[in-house]
Amino acid sequence: MATNYDQEQSQISPVLPWIVGVTSFMQAVDGSILHNAIPSIAVALGVDPLKMRWVVVAYLLTTALFIPVSGWLADRFGVRRIFFLAIIIFSLGSLSCALSRTLTALVAARVFQGIGGALMVPVGRLAVVKIYGHSAELIKVLSFISLPAIMGPVCGPIVSGFFVQYLSWHWIFLINLPVGLCGIWLTAKYMPDLREVDLERFDFWGFGFFSVSIAILSLWLVIAPDSGLVKNLDALLIGIGLMTIYWLLLAKKPGALFQISIFKKPGFLVGIMGNICSRMGSGAMPFMIPMFLQLSLGFSPIRAGMFMLAQATGSIIGKQLINIFLPMLGFKLFLQTNTIILGLIVCSFSILSSNDSNVFLVIVLLCYGIVNSMQFTAMNSYILIDLNHKEAGTGNSLLSVVIQICSNSGVAMGAGLLTLFARLSNKASFGPSLSNGPIFGLSFIIIGMIILCASIVMRRIPQDADRSKNHQISHWT
């Protein structure tokens, strides 16, 4: 590794976590701040709120496609250069979003912004691991840089509600610019120029097959609510075919983007499958909850943001409670129980109405935040815990891609269910006057049932894994 970091460690170490933390906060705020503003942006652009799923999906899909290449680019061209470029792209993408005047322009800007997001946080974490990898400070640093990512969802909904209600929706993107400029300055001044000398050739063929298949399958899911599941089956078959070719042929080659041998690790396949089932359901909730609060319950953007603060607070509490319950119950019993509770809480959203007390609604959102946070902290820890140093990079990259794809699919599924039940209720489109009826209620029940199905997958977790692993909780979640 060609770097002068070892000679300047005392100067760089205190600053590097702040650099990664600032960018993690920017990306975390960007995600949570957009969801609460979706109904207002839809009105401003003159489109159906469900069409706004393209704005969310464009970012998630782009990050899923480019995350696998982020580590190789950083090793090839240097961490500082790629990280610097990522912040610039993300900031310019944010500016482009604010300047958009049509849905198409906004989606295109989100794609550009997603390229920066796909490179920014993974490369920042990579720098931390490379620098502190053999140091006792690693866990402390990982915990430190995770705090801004946790605080982002706390600040995002409230800030979003304030901007939308008292200024304009454009400010939810413009707020990224000063943070981005701060990150650019810190990166240019303090980020070490780490890179690998003996770098393996990048698997371009594998990246091409995997990325194209993911793009086709994801776009098919997003288009399905408008065109129907039966239409465009040729695209679905092409996507499945390309993905099959990758895993049967290309994934077995040396230096493959993702090695199929990683699924031979105990628990990895079970963990990935459980993650997919759980996140398919939970991935729909960030898109649906703000719409439910504003379009169904009639909340203003800032009031909806205040209520979503309960969910974000629950996520922080869940990060602490996991250290109590997971060692007590072990992975298998904890994940089986927690998955059932999570599914039931999601189903309980179907009984909420504008007649319920504010306290009851806060309790439901708080409980959802706690249980959802514990679910994926435990699940991701279980997936990564068996991997050795060589496998950790591939496993973490694949997990990151799975998370983005499932979040993407969850948004598409949530929009599809709302579209289906709106048509069955003879509602041509969504709007601020949408009353609370079966549209959101039935959608929440189906999403909750999908999460409940994940508890069946959790039964495949080996019983002997419970006590041997429960003390190791991933700080990457």
C-alpha positions in Angstrom: 0.0 0.0 0.0 1.5 3.3 -1.1 0.8 5.9 1.5 2.6 8.3 3.8 -0.1 7.8 6.5 2.2 6.0 8.9 4.4 9.1 9.1 1.5 11.4 9.9 -0.8 9.2 11.9 -0.9 11.5 14.9 -2.2 14.3 12.7 -4.7 12.4 10.7 -6.3 9.9 13.2 -8.3 12.5 15.1 -9.7 14.1 11.9 -10.5 11.1 9.7 -13.6 9.9 11.8 -15.0 13.4 11.5 -14.6 13.4 7.7 -16.5 10.1 7.4 -19.0 11.1 10.0 -19.9 14.4 8.2 -20.5 12.6 4.9 -22.5 9.8 6.7 -24.7 12.4 8.3 -25.2 14.2 4.9 -26.3 11.0 3.3 -28.5 9.8 6.2 -30.3 13.2 6.3 -30.8 13.2 2.6 -32.7 9.9 2.7 -35.0 10.8 5.7 -35.6 14.4 4.6 -36.9 13.4 1.2 -39.5 10.9 2.4 -41.4 13.4 4.5 -41.5 15.9 1.6 -42.8 13.5 -1.1 -46.4 14.6 -0.9 -45.5 18.3 -1.1 -43.1 17.8 -4.0 -45.7 15.8 -5.8 -48.1 18.7 -5.5 -45.5 21.2 -6.6 -44.6 19.2 -9.7 -48.2 18.3 -10.5 -47.8 14.5 -10.3 -49.5 11.7 -8.4 -47.6 11.1 -5.1 -47.2 7.4 -6.1 -45.2 8.5 -9.1 -42.7 9.9 -6.7 -41.5 6.4 -6.1 -39.2 6.9 -9.1 -37.4 9.6 -7.1 -36.7 7.2 -4.3 -36.0 4.2 -6.5 -33.6 6.1 -8.8 -31.3 6.8 -5.9 -31.5 3.3 -4.3 -31.0 1.5 -7.6 -28.0 3.7 -8.6 -26.3 3.1 -5.2 -26.9 -0.7 -5.5 -25.3 -0.7 -8.9 -22.2 1.3 -8.0 -21.5 0.0 -4.5 -19.7 -3.1 -5.7 -17.2 -1.0 -7.7 -16.5 1.5 -5.0 -13.8 -0.4 -3.1 -11.9 -1.3 -6.3 -11.9 2.3 -7.5 -10.6 3.5 -4.1 -7.8 0.9 -4.2 -7.0 1.7 -7.8 -7.1 5.5 -7.8 -6.7 6.3 -4.1 -9.1 6.8 -1.3 -8.7 10.5 -1.2 -9.3 11.0 -4.9 -12.4 8.8 -5.0 -13.8 10.2 -1.8 -13.3 13.7 -2.9 -15.0 13.0 -6.2 -17.9 11.3 -4.5 -18.6 14.3 -2.3 -18.5 16.6 -5.3 -20.9 14.4 -7.3 -23.3 14.0 -4.4 -23.3 17.8 -3.8 -23.8 18.7 -7.5 -26.5 16.0 -7.6 -28.2 17.7 -4.7 -28.0 21.1 -6.5 -29.5 19.5 -9.6 -32.4 18.1 -7.6 -33.1 21.5 -6.2 -33.1 23.1 -9.7 -35.4 20.4 -11.2 -38.8 21.5 -12.5 -40.2 18.2 -13.7 -40.4 14.7 -12.3 -38.1 13.4 -15.1 -35.4 16.0 -14.3 -35.6 15.2 -10.6 -35.3 11.5 -11.3 -32.2 12.1 -13.5 -30.7 14.3 -10.8 -31.2 11.6 -8.2 -29.4 9.1 -10.4 -26.4 11.5 -10.5 -26.6 12.0 -6.8 -26.8 8.3 -6.2 -23.4 7.7 -8.0 -21.9 10.0 -5.4 -23.7 8.3 -2.5 -22.6 4.8 -3.7 -19.0 5.9 -3.5 -19.0 8.2 -0.5 -19.9 6.2 2.6 -18.4 2.8 1.5 -15.1 4.5 0.6 -15.1 6.4 3.8 -15.6 3.2 5.8 -12.9 1.5 3.8 -10.4 4.2 4.7 -11.3 3.8 8.4 -10.8 0.0 8.2 -7.5 0.3 6.4 -6.1 2.8 8.8 -7.5 1.4 12.1 -7.7 -2.2 11.1 -4.9 -3.4 13.4 -5.7 -1.0 16.1 -7.8 -1.3 19.3 -9.4 2.0 18.3 -11.3 0.5 15.4 -14.5 -0.3 17.3 -14.5 3.1 18.9 -14.1 4.8 15.5 -16.8 2.7 13.9 -19.1 3.5 16.8 -18.3 7.2 16.4 -19.0 7.4 12.7 -22.2 5.5 13.1 -23.6 8.2 15.4 -24.1 10.8 12.6 -25.8 8.2 10.5 -28.2 7.5 13.4 -28.9 11.2 14.1 -29.6 11.9 10.4 -33.1 10.2 10.5 -33.8 12.1 13.8 -33.2 15.5 12.3 -34.4 14.8 8.7 -38.2 14.6 9.1 -38.4 17.7 11.3 -36.1 19.7 9.1 -38.0 18.5 6.0 -41.4 19.5 7.5 -40.1 23.0 8.4 -38.6 23.6 4.9 -41.7 22.3 3.1 -44.2 24.1 5.2 -42.4 27.4 5.7 -39.9 27.7 2.8 -40.0 25.4 -0.2 -39.1 21.8 -0.9 -36.0 22.9 -2.8 -34.2 23.5 0.5 -34.3 19.8 1.4 -31.6 19.4 -1.2 -29.8 22.7 -0.9 -29.0 21.9 2.8 -26.5 19.3 1.5 -24.3 22.0 -0.1 -22.7 23.6 3.0 -22.2 20.1 4.5 -20.7 18.9 1.2 -18.3 21.9 1.0 -17.2 21.2 4.6 -16.5 17.5 3.6 -14.6 18.6 0.5 -12.4 20.9 2.5 -11.7 18.2 5.2 -11.0 15.6 2.6 -8.5 17.7 0.6 -6.7 18.7 3.8 -6.7 15.5 6.0 -7.8 12.4 4.0 -4.8 10.1 3.5 -4.0 8.9 0.0 -4.4 5.2 0.5 -4.2 2.8 -2.4 -3.3 -0.8 -3.1 -0.1 -1.7 -5.0 -0.9 -5.3 -5.9 -4.4 -4.9 -7.1 -6.4 -7.7 -8.8 -8.0 -7.0 -12.1 -11.6 -5.9 -11.7 -14.3 -8.3 -12.8 -15.9 -6.2 -15.5 -17.8 -9.1 -17.0 -19.3 -10.1 -13.7 -20.1 -6.4 -12.8 -21.8 -6.0 -16.2 -24.0 -9.1 -15.9 -24.8 -8.5 -12.3 -25.6 -4.8 -12.6 -27.7 -5.2 -15.8 -29.7 -8.0 -14.3 -30.3 -6.0 -11.1 -31.3 -2.9 -13.1 -33.8 -4.9 -15.3 -35.4 -6.7 -12.3 -35.6 -3.5 -10.2 -37.1 -1.5 -13.1 -39.6 -4.2 -13.8 -40.8 -4.1 -10.2 -41.2 -0.3 -10.3 -43.1 -0.3 -13.6 -45.3 -3.2 -12.6 -47.8 -1.1 -10.5 -48.7 1.0 -13.7 -48.5 -1.7 -16.4 -49.4 -4.8 -14.4 -47.3 -7.8 -13.3 -48.1 -9.8 -16.4 -46.9 -7.3 -18.9 -43.2 -6.9 -19.7 -42.5 -10.5 -18.8 -39.8 -10.6 -21.4 -37.8 -8.0 -19.3 -38.4 -10.1 -16.2 -37.1 -13.3 -17.9 -34.0 -11.5 -19.3 -33.2 -10.2 -15.8 -33.5 -13.6 -14.3 -31.5 -15.2 -17.1 -28.6 -12.7 -16.6 -28.6 -13.2 -12.9 -28.6 -17.0 -13.3 -25.7 -16.8 -15.8 -23.7 -14.8 -13.2 -24.2 -17.1 -10.3 -23.8 -20.4 -12.2 -20.8 -19.3 -14.4 -19.1 -16.0 -13.5 -19.3 -16.2 -9.7 -17.2 -19.4 -9.7 -14.2 -17.7 -11.5 -11.2 -16.5 -9.5 -11.5 -12.8 -8.7 -15.2 -12.7 -9.3 -17.2 -9.7 -8.1 -19.0 -11.9 -5.6 -17.7 -15.4 -5.0 -20.4 -18.0 -4.8 -18.3 -19.9 -2.3 -19.2 -17.3 0.3 -22.7 -19.0 0.6 -21.0 -22.1 2.0 -20.3 -20.2 5.2 -22.6 -21.3 8.0 -25.4 -18.8 8.4 -24.6 -16.6 5.4 -27.2 -18.0 3.1 -29.8 -18.1 5.9 -28.9 -14.6 6.9 -29.2 -13.2 3.4 -32.5 -14.9 2.8 -33.9 -13.7 6.1 -32.6 -10.2 5.3 -34.4 -10.2 2.0 -37.7 -11.3 3.4 -37.5 -8.8 6.3 -36.2 -5.8 4.3 -38.7 -6.4 1.5 -41.4 -5.4 4.0 -39.5 -2.8 6.0 -38.2 -1.2 2.9 -41.7 -0.1 2.0 -42.2 1.7 5.4 -40.1 4.8 4.9 -42.0 5.5 1.7 -45.4 4.7 3.1 -45.4 6.1 6.7 -45.0 9.8 5.7 -47.7 9.4 3.0 -50.0 7.7 5.4 -49.5 10.4 8.0 -50.1 13.3 5.5 -52.5 11.8 2.9 -54.6 9.5 5.1 -54.4 11.1 8.6 -54.3 14.7 7.2 -51.2 15.8 9.1 -49.2 18.8 8.0 -45.5 18.1 6.8 -44.1 19.5 10.0 -46.5 17.6 12.2 -45.8 14.4 10.3 -42.1 15.1 10.9 -42.6 15.5 14.6 -44.4 12.1 14.8 -41.7 10.4 12.7 -39.2 11.6 15.3 -40.7 8.9 17.5 -39.6 6.2 15.0 -36.1 7.7 14.8 -35.8 7.8 18.5 -36.9 4.2 18.7 -34.1 3.3 16.3 -31.5 4.8 18.7 -33.1 3.0 21.7 -33.0 -0.2 19.7 -29.3 0.1 19.1 -28.8 0.0 22.9 -31.4 -2.7 23.7 -29.9 -5.1 21.3 -26.9 -5.4 23.6 -29.2 -6.7 26.3 -31.6 -9.0 24.5 -29.3 -10.6 22.0 -26.9 -12.1 24.5 -29.8 -13.1 26.6 -31.8 -15.0 23.9 -29.2 -15.8 21.3 -29.5 -15.2 17.5 -32.1 -17.9 16.7 -34.6 -17.2 19.4 -34.1 -13.4 19.2 -34.6 -13.2 15.5 -37.6 -15.5 15.4 -39.3 -13.6 18.2 -38.3 -10.1 17.0 -39.4 -10.8 13.4 -42.9 -11.9 14.6 -43.2 -8.7 16.7 -42.0 -6.6 13.8 -44.6 -8.1 11.4 -47.4 -7.6 13.9 -46.4 -4.0 14.6 -46.5 -3.3 10.8 -49.9 -4.9 10.6 -51.1 -2.7 13.5 -50.7 0.4 11.3 -53.8 -0.8 9.6 -56.0 0.1 12.6 -54.6 3.6 13.1 -56.9 6.5 12.2 -57.2 10.2 12.7 -59.4 9.5 15.7 -56.6 7.9 17.7 -54.8 9.8 20.4 -51.4 11.3 19.6 -49.9 9.2 22.5 -51.1 6.0 20.9 -49.6 6.9 17.5 -46.3 7.9 19.1 -46.2 4.5 20.9 -46.7 2.6 17.7 -44.1 4.5 15.8 -41.6 4.3 18.8 -42.1 0.5 19.0 -41.7 0.1 15.3 -38.4 2.0 15.4 -37.1 0.0 18.3 -38.0 -3.4 16.9 -36.9 -2.6 13.3 -33.5 -1.3 14.5 -32.9 -4.4 16.6 -34.0 -6.7 13.7 -31.3 -5.5 11.2 -28.6 -4.9 13.7 -28.9 -8.6 14.8 -29.4 -9.9 11.3 -26.5 -8.1 9.7 -24.2 -9.1 12.6 -25.2 -12.7 12.1 -24.4 -12.5 8.4 -21.0 -11.0 8.7 -19.8 -12.6 11.9 -18.5 -15.9 10.3 -16.5 -14.2 7.6 -12.8 -14.1 7.7 -10.7 -11.0 6.7 -10.6 -12.0 3.0 -14.3 -12.7 2.8 -15.4 -9.7 4.8 -15.1 -7.3 1.8 -17.1 -9.5 -0.5 -19.7 -10.3 2.2 -20.1 -6.7 3.3 -20.4 -5.5 -0.3 -23.0 -8.1 -1.2 -24.9 -7.3 2.0 -24.9 -3.6 1.1 -26.2 -4.4 -2.4 -28.9 -6.7 -0.9 -30.0 -3.9 1.5 -30.3 -1.3 -1.4 -32.1 -3.8 -3.7 -34.6 -4.8 -1.0 -35.2 -1.2 0.0 -35.8 -0.5 -3.7 -38.1 -3.5 -4.1 -40.0 -2.5 -0.9 -40.7 1.0 -2.3 -42.0 -0.6 -5.5 -44.1 -3.1 -3.6 -45.6 -0.4 -1.3 -46.5 1.8 -4.3 -47.9 -1.3 -6.1 -50.1 -2.2 -3.2 -51.4 1.3 -2.8 -52.1 1.5 -6.6 -53.9 -1.8 -6.6 -56.2 -1.0 -3.6 -56.8 2.6 -4.9 -58.0 1.1 -8.2 -60.2 -1.4 -6.3 -61.6 1.5 -4.3 -62.3 3.5 -7.6 -59.8 6.2 -6.7 -58.0 7.4 -9.8 -55.2 9.0 -8.0 -53.9 10.0 -4.5 -54.2 13.4 -3.0 -54.3 15.4 0.2 -58.0 14.6 0.6 -57.5 10.8 0.7 -59.5 9.5 3.6 -58.4 6.6 5.8 -59.9 3.5 4.4 -58.8 0.1 3.2 -56.1 1.4 0.8 -53.4 1.9 3.4 -54.8 -0.6 5.9 -54.7 -3.6 3.5 -51.3 -2.5 2.3 -49.9 -2.5 5.8 -51.4 -5.9 6.5 -49.8 -7.5 3.4 -46.4 -5.9 4.2 -46.6 -7.2 7.8 -47.5 -10.7 6.5 -44.4 -10.7 4.3 -42.2 -9.8 7.3 -43.9 -12.6 9.3 -42.8 -15.0 6.6 -39.2 -14.2 7.4 -39.6 -15.9 10.8 -39.9 -19.2 8.9 -36.4 -18.5 7.5 -35.0 -17.8 10.9 -35.8 -21.3 12.0 -32.9 -22.4 9.8 -30.4 -20.7 12.1 -28.3 -23.4 13.7 -29.1 -23.8 17.4 -25.4 -24.1 18.3 -24.8 -20.6 16.9 -26.8 -18.9 19.5 -24.4 -18.7 22.5 -21.1 -18.7 20.6 -21.8 -15.5 18.6 -24.1 -13.4 20.7 -21.3 -11.2 22.1 -20.3 -9.9 18.7 -22.6 -7.2 17.4 -21.8 -5.5 14.1 -21.0 -1.8 14.2 -21.6 -1.6 10.5 -25.4 -1.6 10.7 
